[in-house]
Amino acid sequence: MTERKKILLRLDPAVHDALARWASDELRSTNAQIEFLLRKALADAGRMPRGAARMRRPGRPRKNADDTGRKDDDTGRKDEDTGRKDED
């Protein structure tokens, strides 16, 4: 993945507070909310670069079964103590 650019952004405190509240309502960080709004403005103006990476999805990255060492069966249930499937 390409490195993300870091910038210093000076904002009026009232603008920052409004952005932070809006971000909280949308379950985003303030930084993610600013990026979301900038991307929307670029897209609406027809200026979004074709090569721009997609925004990251919220939350932690998903782990493969290989990463955890555990695989789900068709029901997705596991024995909590041993990590083995429940036997019904």
Secondary structure by P-SEA (a helix, b strand, c coil): ccbbbbbbbbbcaaaaaaaaaaaaaacccaaaaaaaaaaaaaaaaccccccccccccccccccccccccccccccccccccccccccc
